[in-house]
């Protein structure tokens, strides 16, 4: 009996020592055995896609194609980031494509027909998106109308508004000299600035890890050893510097994808470090329990829809800037479905309460890589739809199996 007590005491973690790298690797292996796959299937799938398309066409991983891929992915990624927030509260927004198209029309009308200052037109488009999200949230929380039906009606209604704004021609051209178009096509960071951003990101990861360790130690909880945070920061710095160097072999690091990543970091911080973020996960996991716990369920749902529609509007603005025009094709059904698919493929659960902002990054990379690879192979768009649909179905199956595994462990 005394030997058993000594063994138990020896196995208890020492908070001052912290979890080492070996402990972290062991814990990761345990989570994999328990079915907690996290982002691993997406990362593996992305590697497989890259290897396959590179074998079929050596230009796939060329610096020029990767620069184009990042520019293509950024507007869709911004829209998918908003979709992630709505999925986390166990809701859905089917109108993000129409809202993005409406926002592009608003910018086109404001900048070219009304001659408003550019920033005013962009602000008006994003404000219109936020107002649409607030309207969705009001209908959901006040009348209990399912978000599926609300946003389906919005998909049709705001598509009609977009057509009205564009007029009989169905398009508004934005000249290449416009700063918005130049931002989306020709603005690239100097190499030194890109390396500085990479260093700041690595220092941020290191600082966040050490701050988390201090908080846990103050609470007398086991914490990561400082070496873990250092290794994470060094690995991130190496990956980012390698990416900056490789992209600089062509045009370099574009500003628009950097804006997308900054938005991801901001939303990730809000979700993980604020009371609002904790409410989002709680409402998505169990809204009744969240309400009984005193969390602002109504306000959380409304703000989630506002963020989703505002990001859809910003994505539409970036799409119009990338194309140099606002047309009826901006925010088409292709955009709508790809944004939702990217959020789900990236690892955000359809059932709410599980996922994160970085899901949008992984998901949009998968979608954009498939699109770019099939384009290089000169394959028809029908193949892209079928391949994307198969990947989406696989992601949903993985999510369902993971959810079933957690439920069975909970009952055990």
C-alpha positions in Angstrom: 0.0 0.0 0.0 2.8 2.4 0.9 4.6 1.5 -2.4 1.4 2.3 -4.3 1.2 5.7 -2.6 4.8 6.4 -3.4 4.2 5.5 -7.0 1.2 7.8 -7.2 3.2 10.7 -5.7 6.0 10.2 -8.1 3.7 10.2 -11.1 2.1 13.5 -10.1 3.4 16.4 -12.3 5.7 18.9 -10.8 4.3 22.4 -11.8 7.7 24.0 -11.3 9.3 21.5 -13.7 6.6 21.7 -16.4 5.8 19.4 -19.3 8.8 18.7 -21.4 8.9 18.1 -25.2 8.8 14.4 -24.5 5.6 14.8 -22.5 4.0 16.9 -25.2 4.8 14.3 -27.9 3.4 11.6 -25.6 0.3 13.5 -25.0 -0.2 14.2 -28.7 0.1 10.4 -29.4 -2.5 9.7 -26.7 -4.9 12.2 -28.2 -4.5 10.5 -31.6 -5.2 7.1 -30.1 -8.3 8.5 -28.5 -9.6 9.9 -31.9 -8.7 13.5 -31.2 -7.1 14.1 -34.6 -7.3 17.9 -34.6 -5.9 19.5 -37.7 -3.7 16.5 -38.6 -6.0 15.1 -41.4 -6.1 18.5 -43.1 -2.3 19.0 -42.9 -1.7 15.5 -44.2 -4.3 16.0 -47.0 -2.6 19.3 -47.9 0.8 17.6 -48.2 -0.7 14.8 -50.3 -2.4 17.4 -52.6 0.9 19.3 -53.0 2.9 16.2 -53.8 0.3 14.8 -56.2 0.0 18.0 -58.3 3.7 18.7 -58.2 4.2 15.2 -59.7 1.6 15.9 -62.4 2.9 19.4 -63.2 6.2 20.7 -61.9 4.9 24.3 -62.0 2.6 23.7 -59.1 5.1 24.5 -56.4 6.9 27.1 -58.4 7.3 30.5 -56.6 5.1 32.3 -59.2 2.2 29.9 -58.8 2.4 30.0 -55.0 2.3 33.8 -55.0 -0.8 33.6 -57.2 -2.3 31.0 -54.9 -1.9 33.2 -51.9 -3.5 36.1 -53.7 -6.4 33.9 -54.8 -6.9 32.4 -51.4 -7.0 35.7 -49.4 -10.5 37.0 -50.3 -12.1 33.5 -49.9 -10.2 33.1 -46.7 -11.6 36.3 -45.2 -15.1 35.0 -46.0 -14.4 31.6 -44.6 -13.1 33.2 -41.4 -16.5 34.7 -40.8 -18.2 31.4 -41.5 -16.0 29.7 -38.9 -17.4 32.1 -36.2 -21.0 31.3 -37.1 -20.3 27.5 -37.2 -18.8 27.7 -33.7 -22.2 28.8 -32.4 -23.8 25.9 -34.2 -25.5 28.0 -36.8 -25.0 28.4 -40.6 -24.9 31.3 -43.0 -25.8 30.4 -46.6 -25.8 34.0 -47.9 -22.1 34.9 -47.5 -21.6 34.8 -51.2 -24.5 37.1 -51.9 -23.4 39.5 -49.2 -19.9 39.6 -50.6 -21.3 40.3 -54.0 -23.5 43.1 -52.6 -20.5 44.6 -50.9 -18.5 44.6 -54.1 -21.4 46.4 -55.8 -21.5 49.0 -53.0 -17.8 49.7 -53.4 -18.2 49.9 -57.2 -21.1 52.4 -57.0 -19.5 54.4 -54.3 -16.1 54.7 -55.9 -17.0 55.0 -59.6 -20.5 56.4 -59.8 -20.8 58.5 -56.7 -17.1 59.4 -56.5 -16.9 58.9 -52.7 -13.5 58.6 -51.1 -12.3 55.1 -51.3 -12.1 54.4 -47.6 -15.7 55.7 -47.2 -17.0 53.3 -49.8 -15.1 50.4 -48.2 -16.5 51.3 -44.7 -20.0 51.6 -46.2 -19.7 48.1 -47.7 -18.5 46.5 -44.4 -21.1 48.4 -42.4 -23.8 47.1 -44.7 -22.5 43.6 -44.1 -22.6 44.0 -40.3 -26.1 45.4 -40.5 -27.2 42.3 -42.5 -25.7 40.1 -39.8 -27.4 42.0 -37.0 -30.7 41.5 -38.9 -30.1 37.8 -39.2 -29.3 37.6 -35.5 -32.4 39.5 -34.6 -34.7 37.2 -36.6 -33.0 34.1 -35.0 -33.1 35.2 -31.4 -36.4 37.1 -31.5 -38.6 34.8 -33.6 -36.7 31.5 -33.5 -36.5 31.2 -37.3 -33.8 28.7 -38.2 -30.6 30.3 -39.5 -30.7 28.0 -42.5 -34.0 29.5 -43.7 -33.1 33.1 -42.8 -29.8 33.1 -44.7 -31.3 31.2 -47.6 -33.8 34.0 -48.0 -30.9 36.5 -47.6 -29.0 34.6 -50.4 -31.8 35.3 -52.8 -32.8 38.8 -51.6 -29.3 40.3 -51.5 -28.5 38.8 -54.8 -31.4 40.8 -56.2 -30.1 44.0 -54.5 -26.7 43.4 -56.0 -28.2 43.2 -59.5 -30.1 46.4 -58.9 -27.0 48.3 -57.9 -24.9 47.0 -60.8 -27.6 48.1 -63.3 -28.4 46.9 -66.8 -24.7 46.4 -67.7 -24.2 44.0 -64.8 -20.7 45.2 -64.0 -18.8 48.3 -62.8 -15.1 48.4 -63.8 -12.6 49.8 -61.4 -9.5 51.1 -63.1 -6.1 49.5 -62.4 -4.8 52.9 -61.1 -7.3 52.7 -58.2 -5.4 52.1 -54.9 -7.8 49.3 -54.0 -7.0 47.3 -57.2 -3.3 48.0 -56.7 -3.5 46.7 -53.1 -4.9 43.4 -54.3 -2.6 42.9 -57.2 0.7 44.8 -57.0 1.4 45.6 -53.3 4.2 43.4 -52.1 6.3 43.7 -48.9 10.0 44.3 -49.2 11.9 41.2 -48.1 13.2 42.8 -45.0 9.7 43.8 -43.9 8.5 40.2 -44.5 11.4 38.8 -42.4 10.6 41.3 -39.6 6.9 40.2 -39.6 8.1 36.6 -39.4 10.3 37.5 -36.4 7.5 39.3 -34.7 5.2 36.3 -35.2 7.8 34.0 -33.6 8.3 36.3 -30.7 4.6 36.5 -30.2 4.3 32.7 -30.0 7.2 32.7 -27.5 5.7 35.5 -25.4 2.2 33.9 -25.4 3.7 30.5 -24.3 5.7 32.0 -21.5 2.7 34.1 -20.3 0.5 31.0 -20.3 3.1 29.2 -18.3 3.2 32.0 -15.7 -0.6 31.9 -15.4 -0.7 28.2 -14.9 2.1 28.3 -12.3 0.3 31.0 -10.3 -2.8 28.7 -10.3 -0.5 25.8 -9.2 -1.3 23.9 -12.4 1.2 21.9 -14.5 2.6 24.1 -17.3 4.8 23.7 -20.4 8.5 23.8 -19.8 10.0 27.0 -21.3 11.9 24.8 -23.9 8.6 23.9 -25.4 7.7 27.5 -26.2 11.2 28.1 -27.5 11.1 25.2 -29.9 7.6 26.2 -31.2 8.9 29.8 -31.8 12.0 28.6 -33.5 10.1 26.2 -35.8 7.6 28.9 -36.7 10.4 31.3 -37.5 12.1 28.7 -39.7 8.9 27.9 -41.6 8.0 31.6 -42.1 11.5 32.6 -43.2 11.6 29.7 -45.6 8.3 30.8 -47.1 9.4 34.4 -47.4 12.6 33.4 -49.1 10.9 31.1 -51.5 8.2 33.6 -52.5 10.8 36.3 -52.9 12.2 34.2 -55.8 9.2 35.6 -57.7 7.3 38.7 -56.7 7.6 38.2 -52.9 5.1 38.3 -50.1 1.8 40.0 -51.1 0.2 42.5 -48.7 -3.4 41.1 -49.1 -2.6 37.6 -47.7 -0.8 39.3 -44.8 -4.0 41.2 -44.0 -5.9 38.0 -44.0 -3.5 36.4 -41.5 -3.7 39.5 -39.3 -7.5 39.0 -39.2 -7.0 35.4 -38.3 -4.7 36.3 -35.4 -7.2 38.9 -34.2 -10.2 36.5 -34.3 -8.1 33.7 -32.7 -7.2 36.0 -29.8 -10.9 37.0 -29.4 -12.0 33.4 -29.4 -9.3 32.1 -27.0 -8.6 35.0 -24.7 -11.9 36.9 -24.2 -15.2 36.4 -22.4 -17.0 36.7 -25.7 -14.9 33.9 -27.2 -15.6 31.6 -24.3 -19.3 32.4 -24.7 -19.1 31.4 -28.4 -17.7 28.0 -27.6 -20.2 27.5 -24.7 -23.2 28.5 -26.9 -22.1 26.3 -29.7 -21.6 23.4 -27.3 -24.8 23.7 -25.4 -26.9 26.9 -25.6 -29.3 25.9 -22.7 -26.4 25.2 -20.4 -24.8 28.5 -21.4 -28.0 30.4 -20.7 -28.3 28.8 -17.3 -24.7 29.7 -16.6 -25.6 33.4 -17.1 -23.8 33.8 -20.4 -25.2 36.4 -22.9 -26.5 33.9 -25.5 -28.6 36.4 -27.5 -25.7 38.9 -27.8 -23.3 36.1 -28.7 -25.4 34.9 -31.5 -26.0 38.4 -32.9 -22.4 39.3 -32.8 -21.4 36.1 -34.4 -23.7 36.8 -37.4 -22.5 40.4 -37.5 -18.8 39.3 -37.7 -19.7 36.7 -40.4 -21.5 39.1 -42.6 -18.9 41.9 -42.1 -16.1 39.5 -43.1 -18.2 38.4 -46.1 -18.5 42.0 -47.1 -14.7 42.6 -46.7 -14.1 39.5 -48.8 -16.3 40.8 -51.5 -14.4 44.1 -51.5 -11.1 42.2 -51.9 -12.6 40.0 -54.7 -13.7 43.1 -56.6 -10.2 44.6 -56.1 -8.5 41.4 -57.3 -10.7 41.3 -60.5 -10.7 45.1 -61.0 -14.4 45.1 -61.3 -17.7 44.4 -59.5 -19.8 42.0 -61.6 -22.7 39.6 -61.2 -20.1 36.8 -60.9 -18.6 38.4 -57.7 -19.9 36.4 -54.8 -21.5 33.8 -57.0 -22.7 30.4 -55.7 -19.1 29.1 -56.2 -17.8 31.6 -53.6 -20.6 30.8 -51.2 -20.1 27.0 -51.3 -16.3 27.2 -51.3 -16.2 29.5 -48.2 -18.5 27.2 -46.2 -16.5 24.2 -47.5 -13.2 25.8 -46.5 -14.4 26.4 -42.9 -15.6 22.8 -42.5 -12.6 21.2 -44.3 -10.3 23.2 -42.1 -11.6 21.5 -39.0 -14.5 23.6 -37.7 -17.3 21.3 -36.6 -20.8 21.5 -38.1 -22.2 20.7 -34.7 -20.7 23.8 -33.1 -18.3 24.4 -30.2 -15.2 23.0 -31.8 -12.8 24.6 -34.2 -10.8 27.9 -34.5 -9.8 30.8 -36.6 -6.9 28.8 -38.1 -9.4 26.4 -39.6 -10.1 29.0 -42.2 -6.4 29.1 -43.2 -6.1 25.4 -43.6 -9.4 25.0 -45.4 -8.9 27.8 -47.9 -5.4 26.4 -48.7 -6.9 23.1 -49.5 -9.6 24.6 -51.7 -7.2 27.0 -53.5 -4.6 24.2 -53.9 -7.1 22.0 -55.6 -8.3 24.8 -57.8 -4.8 25.9 -58.8 -3.6 22.3 -59.4 -6.6 21.4 -61.6 -6.2 24.7 -63.6 -2.6 23.9 -64.3 -3.7 20.5 -65.6 -6.2 22.2 -67.9 -9.1 20.1 -66.4 -12.7 21.2 -66.6 -14.3 23.0 -63.6 -16.6 20.1 -63.2 -13.7 18.0 -62.0 -12.8 20.7 -59.4 -16.4 20.7 -58.1 -16.3 16.9 -57.8 -12.9 16.8 -56.1 -13.9 19.6 -53.7 -17.1 17.8 -52.9 -15.3 14.6 -52.1 -12.9 16.4 -49.8 -15.7 18.1 -48.1 -17.6 14.8 -47.6 -14.4 13.3 -46.1 -14.0 16.2 -43.7 -17.6 15.8 -42.5 -17.2 12.1 -42.0 -14.0 12.6 -39.9 -15.8 15.3 -37.9 -18.8 12.9 -37.2 -16.5 10.0 -36.3 -14.5 12.2 -33.9 -17.7 13.5 -32.3 -19.0 10.0 -31.9 -15.7 8.9 -30.3 -15.8 11.7 -27.8 -19.5 10.9 -26.9 -18.7 7.3 -26.3 -15.8 8.2 -24.0 -18.1 10.6 -22.2 -20.6 7.8 -21.6 -17.9 5.4 -20.4 
